[in-house]
Amino acid sequence: NKRGRKAIQQGKRANRPLPSKSSSIIAVINTPKCGTGGLTIGASKTLHCSLPQEPIPNVQHKDCEDGHVIRTHDVINGMQLLGDIRKSFKQQKQQKGHEDDQQQCLIITAVRDPQTWLPSLFLESNRNELCDRNEDKSASRQQHLSKKVMRMYKHWMNTDMHRVRWGLNYVRPQLLEEFGTNLRTEMENIERNGGYSLIPHPSTSSLHDGDNVLNGCELLFLRMEDHEKWPSILSSVLPGGFTYDKPSGRVDLCPNIKEAYKDLLEYKLPYRDRNAIIGDDSISPHILDYFNAYGYLSPNK
């Protein structure tokens, strides 16, 4: 559609005018285990941040030399903080007679293939038990651990479905709806644009009717399978570039689970389990679109 094409065209522009000092906001409002840590570290380096401010529930906020960085998996509290920052900026500029100064506002979120997202979410949920940093790499230990982890994974899939559904339903659908779009449209844009879509906020706001705290903001929607391109994508969106260093992966942090993690990545989720996650598509169309976008609705996948 026209709006989707406009978002892609805007995503290619670079070298925008640099906003006034301390006027930039980079908010990483993201689904768990979709690159949140690396994006937040990169944003903090880009805007020259120090220690975090006193956080509000479920939200990390850094007041930086060149702006603000927000990190959260909580859409409501994240939006509230973002709105407070923007209102404060506007009031300060009005007091100084600089009402024309604009505040750059970029929200970043990402999507990830279920084949890697589910194992990552599982290991994050069980890291205290599984990540013991034991360096014993003997074949017998690795084989025993792999079997244990696989049993735990299958059990987790059948007993912790609410966490999986929460991860899929809570963050991304609300953000996309707020920006007047949906997952199906933006996955097509991501594919066409080589790993990302840049979406301008529409003129009205459903979550913050009357306040319009997101007017002028843009949503950068990334695909995690294209993370090698993230530095160039982010640098094309943000004036002055973006400092991005790929963070340590789960295997780097927990070397004892290297072989077990490999087995999880190769494990094909049974069709019945996929259906259990998807549930009634009339209740959760976003989950249906998510699995469909990655081709997981076919029993042969």
Buried (B, 14 or more C-beta within 10 A) or exposed (E): EEBBEEBBEBBEEEEEEEBBEBBBBBBBBBBBBBBBBBBBBBBBBBBEBEEBBEBBEEBBBBBBEBBBBBBBBBBBBBBBBBBEBBEEBEEEBEEEEEEEBEBBBBBBBBBBBBBBBBBBBBBEBBBEEBBEEEEEEEEEEBEEBBEEBBEBBBEBBEEBBEBBBBBBBBBBBBBBBBBBBBBBBBBBBBEEBEBBBBBBBBEEBEBBEEEBBBBEBBBBBBBBBBBEBBBBBBBBBBBEBBBBEEBEEBBEEBEBBBBBBBBBEEBEBEBEBBEBBBEEBEEBBBBBBBBBBBEBBEEEB
